[in-house]
């Protein structure tokens, strides 16, 4: 029996109930003292609460309505510890009875009126019986590491058990392909990667690409039932986060591939466009705003969604427009700010350096005060390595006069900072660089390409070293 930890939320995105003969699910529990039982369900990335029911005078918890539930895997959440029991709700056959012992839910489960759930629990019991044998063999393998002969024997037994389980799974899927149980079992079967001859590095790369191409061979990601199981979302996340190079361009390609496959089913299409947009909007990983921009531009701002309110869509598209010019890899917008001492124009693109660190700060900003010592140390450490700091004081109007005093207090007047300001925002630097909070740091190369951004001053030394090394290695590779 598992623990249900992510519940206690009312589902706002549960899918529509369907007309039909309705559902009536009766549950009887022994060794269960509570008088209430929670009905939950899987949906995408987490489980949700559907409803709470009281024990009836007949000794059953009865979940009943004249509409059909969306098909999928549901949960009975036991009070007070939130342990839970899983069961299948088929598309049409939704009148059945589950009877079990709350202390031993799998072995004691009895099902009446649902062939899918009988199959579901036969499979659960089969795995429950096979697991201790596998665990024992793995422990023996660990203990016999120093005995190659015995290790080979135990490995053979484990391999035999694995093949036995796979045969059971394959037979189940072949015999009952339309059941929820078979779809879940099939989705849990990993594609078998073929052997690849040649050196280890090449073989690894070929196998990785093969697995990417065949990762969803056993999962129909356009099937709405899979959205209501615990197996689809982990596969989606693994494909995007583990089997995709973590660069925005690669992630964008993987997301487009998935969304295209989901498009025939509008519920899946909608869920995952919302999920991916929100996930990358909240990401703290530098550069992942490139994924947010791609999703927003390609779908939300391109007439491919019809569920977003006009004001929300306008907000998304406004964010896309602000972020797109300052994505990593883009040429940084030129800003014609003024030298603070002379008042002469000091355009960003006039800086003659292999690397320019663009630093936006404000005299009244507490975080800028904390960042100042790191920035001063950085300017000294990298002064002879082709790096210059282009500092823009963001104070405007009457407050712009505070820049001078603050430059002295923070030590930015050490001759290593190019100190600038724009009291009347004539350069539009706040809009061009989306400067809504300070400090903000961008690293540019000689061609003004944005190499890194949105990093903390305390990280700048380490990040700059990595940037220089990467650029030098890249140059060596191109010269070969």
ROMI-877741 format. One record per residue: x, y, z of N, C-alpha, C, CB in turn; residue in one letter. Coordinates in steps of 0.2 Angstrom, whole numbers, plus 5000, padded with zeros to 4 digits. Glycine has a CB too. Layout:
// residues N
XYZXYZXYZXYZa/...
END
This chain:
// residues 480
500449945000500050005000500450065000499550005006x/500350114996500750174995500450234999500850194988x/500850285000500650345003500450394998501250365008x/499950434999499650484995499850544998498850474994x/500350584995500650644998500450704994501350634998x/500250704988500050764984499350774983500450764978x/498950764988498250764987497950834989497950714991x/497550834994497150884997497150954993497550905003x/497050944986496851004982496250984978497451014977x/495851024977495251014973495451014965494651064974x/495250964961495450964954495051024950495350894951x/495451064947495151114943495251094935495451184944x/495551034934495751024927495650944926496451044925x/495050924928494950844929494650814922494450834934x/494450854917494150824912493350824913494450754910x/493050824908492250824908492050754909491950854902x/491550744914491150684915490750674908490750684921x/490650604907490350584901489650564902490750534897x/489150574898488550544898488550464897488050574894x/488050434900488050354899487650324905488750334900x/487750264906487450234912487650254919487450154911x/488150294919488350314925488850274929487850334930x/489150294934489650244938489350234945490250284938x/489450174947489350154954489850104957488650114955x/490350134961490950094963490850084971491550134961x/490750024972490650004980491349984982490049954981x/491450004988492149984992491949964999492650044992x/492249905000492149875007492849865010491749815008x/493049895016493649885019493649855026494049955019x/494049805027494049775034494749805037494149695034x/494749805043495349835047495449915045495949805045x/494849945044494850015043494350055047494650035035x/494650095052494150125057493850185055494550135063x/494150225050493850285048493150275045494350325043x/492750335045492150325042492050365036491650355047x/492650395033492650425027493250395023492850505028x/493150405016493650385011493650435005493450315008x/494250445003494350504998494450464991494950545000x/494150484986494250464979494650514976493550454976x/495250484974495750534970495850504963496350534974x/496250534959496350514952497050544950495850534948x/497350514945497950544942497750584937498450484940x/498150644936498050684930498650724929497450734932x/498950694923499650724921500150714926499550804920x/500450764929501050764934500850754941501350824933x/500250744943500150734950499450704951500150804954x/499250684957498650654959498150714962498650594964x/497550704961497050754964496550724968496750804958x/496150764971495550744975494950744970495450784981x/494550694970493950704966493350714971493750634963x/493350674977492750684981492850644988492050664978x/492550664993492550624999491850595001492750665005x/491850525003491250495004491250465011491150434999x/490650455014490550425020490350355020490050465024x/490450315025490350245025489550245026490650215031x/489250205021488550195021488250145026488350175014x/487650145028487350095033487450025031486650115034x/487550005024487649945022488449915023487449935015x/488849965026489549945027489949955021489549875029x/489749985015490050005009490150085009489749975003x/490750105006490850165003490550164996491550195004x/490150204994489850204987489950264984489150184988x/490350264978490450324974489950314968491150324971x/489450354967488950344962488650414959488350314966x/488550414953488250464949488050444943488850524948x/487550484939487250464933487750474927486550484932x/488350494928488750514922489350464923489050584922x/489750454918490350414918490950454920490450384911x/491350424924492050454925492550454919492350424931x/492950504918493450494913493850434915493950554913x/494050394910494350324911495050344913494350284905x/495350294918496050304920496150264926496150374921x/496650284930496850254936496650304942497650234937x/496250274946495950314952496250284959495150314952x/496150324964496450304970495950304976497050344972x/495950264980495550264987496050284992495250194988x/495950344995496450375000496150355007496550444998x/496550325011496350305017496550355022496650235019x/496050365027496250415032496450375039495550455034x/496850405043497150475042497850485039497150505049x/498150425037498850435035498950445027499150365037x/498350445024498350455016498750405013498750525015x/498750335016498950285011498450275006498950215016x/498550245000498050234995498150174991498150294990x/497550154988497450094984497250114977496850054987x/497650084972497450104966496950054962498150104962x/496550084958496150034954496050074947495550024958x/495750034942495650054936494850074935495850004930x/494750124931494050144929494050144922493850214932x/493750084919493750084911493250134909493450014909x/493250144902492850194899492150184900492950194891x/491850124900491150114900490950074906490850084894x/491350024908491149974913491350004920491549904912x/490850044922491050074929490550064934491050154927x/490350004934489849974940490249914943489149964938x/490549924948490949864951491049874958491549854947x/491249814962491349814969492049794970490849774973x/492449834975493049814977493049794985493549874976x/493249734987493249724994494049704996492849664995x/494249735001494949715003495049725010495449754999x/495649715013495949725019496349785019496249655022x/496249835023496649895023497349885025496349945028x/497449825028498149815031498549765025498149775037x/498149745020498549705015498049705009498549625018x/498149765006497649785000497749744994497649854999x/498349724992498449694986498249614986499149694984x/498549584991498449504992497649494994498849484997x/497349534997496649524999496149554995496549555006x/496349584989495849614985495349564981496249664980x/494749584982494249544978493849594974493749504983x/493749574967493449614963492849584960493949634957x/492249624960491649594957491449644952491049584962x/491249624945490949664940491449704936490549704943x/492149684937492649724933493149684931492849784936x/493149654924493749614922494349654922493549584915x/494349714920494949754920495349754927494849824918x/494949764932495249764939495449704941494749794944x/495049644939495349584941496049574938494849524938x/496049584932496749584928497249624931496649604921x/497049684933497449734937497749704943497149804938x/497349674947497649644953497949584953497049644958x/497849544947498149484946498949504944497849444940x/498949554940499649584939500049604945499549634933x/499649644949499949674955500249614960499449714959x/499849564960500049504964500649464961499449454965x/500649464955501149424951501849464953501049424944x/501849534952502449574954502549564961502249644952x/502049574965502249564972502549504974501549574976x/502349444971502749384972503449374969502249324969x/503549414964504149404960504649454963504149424953x/504449504967504949554969505349534975504549614972x/505149494980505549464985506149424982505149434990x/505949384977506449334974506949374971506149294969x/506849434967507249474964507749514969506949524959x/507449534974507849574979508349524983507349594985x/508149464984508549414987509149394982508249344988x/509049394976509549374971510049434971509249364964x/509749494971510249554970510649564977509749624970x/510349544982510749544989511349494988510349534995x/511149434986511649384985512249404980511349314982x/512049444975512449464970512949514973512149504964x/512749554977513149604981513649574985512649654985x/513349524989513849484993514349444990513449444998x/514249424984514649384980515149414975514249324977x/515249484976515649514971516349484970515649594973x/516549464975517249434975517249364972517549434982x/516749334971516649264968516349264961516249224973x/516849274956516549284949516149224947517149284944x/516249164949515849104947515149104950516249044949x/515149124956514449124959514049184957514549134967x/514449244955514149304953513749284946514649354952x/514149254942513849234935513249194936514349194931x/513249144941512649104942512049144944512849044947x/512149184949511649234951511349274946511849274958x/511849304942511649344936511249314931512249374933x/511349244930510949204926510249194929511249134925x/510249184935509549174938509149244938509649154946x/509449294939509149364938508849374931509649424941x/509349354926509149364919508549324918509749344915x/508549264920507949214919507349244922508149144922x/507349264928506749294932506549354928506949314939x/506949394925506849454921506449434915507449494919x/506649384911506349354905505649334907506849304902x/505649294913504949274915504449324916505049234921x/504649384919504249434920504049464914504549484925x/504549474909504349514903503949464898505049524899x/503949404899503549354895502849364898503749284896x/502749364905502049374908501749444905502149374915x/502149494905501949564903501749554896502449614904x/502149524892502049524884501349484883502549494881x/501249434886500649384886500049424888500749324890x/500149464893499549504896499349554891499749534902x/499849594888499749644883499449614877500349684882x/499649564875499449534868498749504869499849474866x/498549474875497849444876497349494878497949394882x/497549554881497049604883497249674881496949604891x/497349684875497649754873497249814874497849744866x/496549804875496149864875496049884883495449854872x/496249844887496149864894496649914897496249794899x/496449944902496949994905497549964908496550034911x/497449904911497949864914498549854908497749804917x/498249824903498749814897499149874895498449774891x/498749934894499049994892499650014897498550044891x/499450014903499950024909500549984908499650024916x/500449914908500949864908501449884902500649794908x/501149884896501449904890501949964891501049904884x/501650014893502050074894502650074899501550134897x/502550024903503150014908503749974905502849974914x/503549944899504149904896504549944892503749844891x/505249944894505749984891505949954884506349994895x/505949994879506249964872506849934873506250024867x/507049874870507649844870508149874865507549764869x/508649904868509149934864509549884860509549984868x/509649894854510049844850510849854852509949844842x/511249794851511949804852512249844846512249734852x/512749884848513049924842513849914842512950004844x/514049884837514749874837515149934836514949834831x/515849934838516249994837516450014844515850044833x/516850074844517050104850516550124855517550164849x/516650124861516150134867515850204866516550134873x/516250254864515950324864515450324858516450374862x/515650294852515150294846514550254848515550274840x/514650194851514050154853513550184857514350084856x/513850224862513450264867512950314863513850294872x/513350344859512950404855512350374851513450444851x/512550314847512050284843511450254847512450224839x/511650224853511150194857510650244860511450154863x/510950304861510550364864510050384859511050414866x/510350394853509850414847509350364846510250434841x/509550304846509050244845508450254850509350174845x/508650254856508250264862507750324861508550264869x/508050374859507650434858507050424853508050494856x/507250394847506850374842506250324844507250354836x/506450284849505950224850505750234857506350164849x/505850294861505650294868504950284869505850364870x/504450304864503750304866503450244861503450364864x/503850194859503650134856503050104859504150084854x/503050094866502550064870502050104873502950024875x/502050174871501650214874501250254869501950264879x/500550254869500250294864500050364868499550264862x/500550414866500450474870499950524867501150514869x/499550494863498850534861498250504864498850534853x/498350454868497850414872497650454878498050344873x/497050484879496850524884496850484891496250554883x/496750414890496750374896497450374900496650304895x/498050384896498650384898498850444903499150374893x/498450494901498550564905498250554912498150614902x/497850504913497550484920497850424923496750484919x/498450414921498850354924499550384927499050304919x/499850344931500450374934501050364930500650344941x/500950334923501550314919501750364914501450244916x/501250404911501450444906501850504907500750474903x/501750544913502150604914502850584915501750634920x/503050534919503750524921504150514914503850464925x/503750474909504050464903504150534899503650414899x/503650574899503750644896504350674899503050684896x/504350684905504950714909505550684907504750724916x/505650624907506250594906506550604899506250514907x/506050604894506250614887506450684886505650604883x/506150734889506350804888506950824893505750854890x/507050794899507550814903508150774904507250824910x/508050704902508650664902508850634895508450594906x/508450624891508650604884508650654879508150544882x/508650714881508750774877509250814879508050814876x/509750844875510250884877509950944880510750904871x/510250964886509851024889510151094886510051014897x/509951104880510051164877509351184874510551164871x/509151244874508451264872508251244865508451344872x/508751244860508551224854508351144854509151234849x/508751104857508651034858507951024861509150994861x/507851054867507251044871506651074867507251094877x/506751124863506151144859505951094854506351214855x/506451064851506351014846505950954849506950984842x/506150934855505850874858505150894860506250854864x/505050954862504350974864503850974858504351044868x/504151004853503751004846503550934844504151044841x/504050894845503950824843503350794847504550774844x/503350804853502850774858502150804856503050784865x/502150874856501550914855501250894848501650984855x/501650874843501350854837500950794837501950854831x/501250744841500950674842500350684847501450634846x/500350734851499750744855499150784852499950774862x/499350814847498850864844498150834842499150894838x/498150764840497450734838497050734844497550674835x/497250734850496850734856496950804860497050674861x/496450844859496450914862496550914869495850944860x/496350864873496450874880497250864882496050814884x/497550814879498250804880498650864877498550744877x/498450884871498750944868498751004873498450964861x/498151024876498051074880498451064886497351084882x/498451014890498751004896499451014895498650934899x/499750984890500550984890500751054887500750934886x/500351084883500651154881500551204887500151184876x/500051194892500051234898500651214902499351224901x/500751144903501251124908501951144906501251044908x/502151134899502751154897502851234898502851134890x/502351274896502451344897502551364904501751374894x/502151334908502251354915502951334918501651324920x/503051274916503751244919504351284917503851174916x/504351304911504951344909504851414910505051334901x/504251444912504151504914504451514921503451534914x/504451454925504651464932505351434933504251414936x/505651414927506351384928506851434930506551354921x/507351404935507851454937508551434933507951444945x/508451394929509051374925509251424919509051304922x/509851454919509951504915509851484907510751524916x/509551524903509451504896508751474895509951464894x/508451444900507851404898507251454897507651364905x/507351524897506851564895506751564887506951634897x/507251534884507251514877506751464875507951494874x/506551424880506051374879505351404880506151314884x/505351444885504651484886504551524880504751524892x/505051564877504951604871504651564865505551644870x/504951504864504851464859504051434859505251404858x/503851414865503251384866502751444865503151354873x/502851504868502351564868502351584860502651614872x/502851594857502851614850502551564845503551634848x/502751504846502551454841501751424842502951394842x/501551434848500851414849500351464852500851354855x/500551494857500051544860500051614856500351564867x/500551634853500551694849500451674842501151734850x/500251614840500251594833499551564831500851554831x/499051584836498351554834498251484835498251574827x/498651444839498651374840498351354846499351344839x/498151404850497751384857497151424857498151404863x/496551394860495951434860495651434867495451394855x/496051414872495751414879496051464883495951344882x/496451504881496751564885496351624884497551574883x/496251654890495951724890496351774886495751744897x/495951824883496351864879496851904883495851914876x/496651924889497151964893497751924894496851994899x/497651854896498251814898498651804891497951744900x/498351794886498751784880499151844878498251764874x/498851904879499251964877499851964882498752024878x/499751944888500251954893500851904891500051934900x/500651844889501151794887501551824881500851724885x/501151844876501551874870501951934871500951884865x/501751974876502152034878502852004881501752074883x/502751954886503351924889503851894883503151864893x/503551864878503951834873504251894869503451794868x/503951944868504252004864504852034868503752054862x/504752034875505252064879505852024879504952084886x/505751954880506351914881506651894875506051854885x/506351884869506651864863507351894861506151864858x/507351964862507951994859508551984864507852074859x/508451964870509051954875509051884877508851994881x/508951834872509051764874509751754873508651724869x/510051704876510751684875510851664868510951624880x/511351684865511451674858511251734853511151614855x/510851784856510651834852511151894853509951864855x/511251934848511651994848511352044853511752034841x/511652064858511452114863511252174860511952124869x/510652204862510452274859510952324861509752294861x/511152374856511552424858511152474862511852454852x/511452504867511152554871511652614871510952534878x/511352674869511852734869511752774876511652784863x/512052744881512052784888512552834888512052734893x/512652864894513152914894513652904900512852984896x/514252924898514852914903514652954909515552934900x/514652924915514452964921514853024922514452914927x/515553024921515953074923515953134918516653054924x/515953114912516053164906515353184903516453144901x/514853144904514253154901514253134893514053224902x/514753114891514853104884514453034882515553104881x/514253024876513952964874514452904875513752964867x/514152854878514552794879514252734877514752784886x/514152724870513752664868514052594870513652664860x/513652544871513852484873514352454868513252434875x/514152454862514452424856515152454855514052424850x/515352514858515952544857516552514862515952614859x/516252474866516752434871517252394867516452404877x/517852404868518352364864518652314869518952404861x/518352254869518552194874518352134871518252214881x/518752084873518552014871517851994874519051964873x/517752014880517152004884516952064888517251944889x/516352084887516052134891515552114896515652184886x/515652134902515152114907514652174908515452094914x/514052164906513552214906513152214913513052214900x/513252264917513052264924512552314926513652264929x/511952304927511352354928511352354936510752334925x/511352414939511252414946510952484948511952414950x/510652484954510352544957510652564964509552524957x/510652624965510952654971510552634977511052724971x/509952624977509452604982509352534983508852644982x/509652494979509552414979509952384984509652394972x/509652344989510052314994510452254991509552284999x/510152214986510552164983511152194979510052124978x/511052254976511652284973512252294977511452344969x/512052314983512552334988512952274990512152364995x/512552214991512852144992513352124986512352094994x/513052144980513452124974514052164973513052124968x/514152224976514652264974515352244976514552334978x/515452214982516152184983516352134978516252164990x/515952094976516052034971516252064964515451984970x/515852124962515952154956516652184956515452204954x/516852214961517552254962518052204961517552294968x/517952144965518452094965518552064958518352034970x/517952054955517952024948518352074943517252014946x/518252134944518552184939519352184940518252254940x/519552174946520252164947520552104944520452174954x/520252044945520451984944520551974936520051924946x/520052004932519951994925520252054921519251974923x/520552104924520752164920521252144915520952214925x/521652094915522152084910521952024906522852074914x/521352004906521151944902520551964897520851894907x/520652024895520152044890519452054892520151994884x/519352064898518652074901518552144903518552024906x/518052184902517852244904517152244907517952304899x/517052284912516352294915516052354913516452294923x/515452354910515052404908514552414913514852394900x/514552464917514052464923513552524921514452484929x/512952504921512352554920512052564927511952534914x/512052624929511652644935510952664932511952714939x/510452624935509752624933509352684936509452564934x/509652724940509252774943509052834938509652814949x/508452854938508252904933507952964937507752874929x/507853024932507653084935508053114940506853074937x/507653134946508053164951508453124955507553194956x/508353054955508753004958509352994955508352944959x/509453014948510052994945510653024948509953024937x/510553084951511153114955511453064960510953174958x/511053014963511352974968511852924965510752934971x/511852924958512352874955513052884957512252874948x/513252954957513952974958514252954965514053044957x/513852964970514052954977514052874978513552984982x/513552844975513552764976514152734972512852744973x/514352764967514952734963515552734967515052774956x/515652794971516252804976516152754982516252874978x/515552744985515452704990515552634989514752714993x/515352614983515452544981516052524978514852524976x/516552574977517152564974517152554967517452504977x/516652574963516652564956517052614952515852574953x/517352664956517752714953518552694953517652784957x/518652634953519352604953519652604946519352534956x/519352634941519652644935519552584931520452654936x/519252524933519152464930518452464927519352404934x/517952504930517252504927517152564922516752514934x/516752544917516452594913515852614916516452574905x/515852674920515252694923514752734919515452724930x/514152714918513652754914513052754917513652714907x/512652804914511952814916511452844911511852854923x/510852844912510352874907509752894911510152814901x/509852964913509352984918508652994915509553054921x/508653004908507953014905507752954901507953074901x/508052894902507952834898507852844890507252804901x/508352884888508352894881508552834877508752954879x/508952794880509252724877508752674877509852704880x/508152674881507652624883507952564885507352614876x/508552574889508852514892508452464896509452534896x/507952494900507552454904507052404900507152494908x/506852434894506452394890506852344886506052434885x/507352364883507752324879508052264883508352364876x/508252274889508552224893508052194898509152244896x/507452214898506952184903507252194910506752114901x/507452254912507752274918507152294923508252324918x/506852244926506352254931506552254938505752214930x/507152214939507452214946508152214945507252144949x/508552234950509252244949509552204955509552314949x/510152184955510652184949510452134943511352174951x/510652154937510652114932511352104928510052134927x/511552044926512252044923512152004917512752004928x/512452024912512551994905513251984903512152024900x/513451934900514151924898514051924890514451854901x/514451964887514451974880515151954877514252044877x/515151934871515851924868516051984863515851854863x/516551974860516752034856516252054851517452024852x/515852004848515352024843514652044846515251964838x/514752054853514152074857513552014857513852134854x/513751954856513351904857513251884864513551834853x/512651874867512551854874512751784875511751874875x/513251774879513451714881513151684887514251714882x/513051734892512751714898512351774901513251684903x/511851754906511451814908511151794915510951834903x/510851834918510451824924510851784929509851794923x/511451804931511851764935512051814941512551734932x/512151784947512351824953513051844953512151784959x/513151904956513851924956514351884960513851994960x/514051844965514551794968514751734964514151774975x/514351724958514551674954514951694948513851644951x/515051754947515351784941516051764940515351864942x/516451754945517151734944517151664941517551734951x/516751624944516751554941516451544934516351504946x/515851584933515551574927516051604921514951614927x/516351664923516851694918517351644916517051754921x/517651614921518151564919517951504915518451524926x/517251484916516951434912516851454905516351404915x/516651524904516451554898517151554894516151624899x/517651584897518351594893518551524891518851624898x/518551474895518751404893518351374888518751364899x/517751384888517251354883517451394876516551364885x/517551454876517651494870518351474867517551574871x/518851464872519451444869519451374866520051454875x/519151334869519051264867518751264860518751214872x/518151304860517851314853518251334848517151354854x/518651384849519151414844519651364842519451474847x/519851324847520351274845520051214840520651234851x/519451194842519051144838518951174831518451134841x/518851234830518651264824519351274819518351334824x/519851274823520551284819520851214817521051324824x/520551164819520851094818520651084810520551044822x/
END
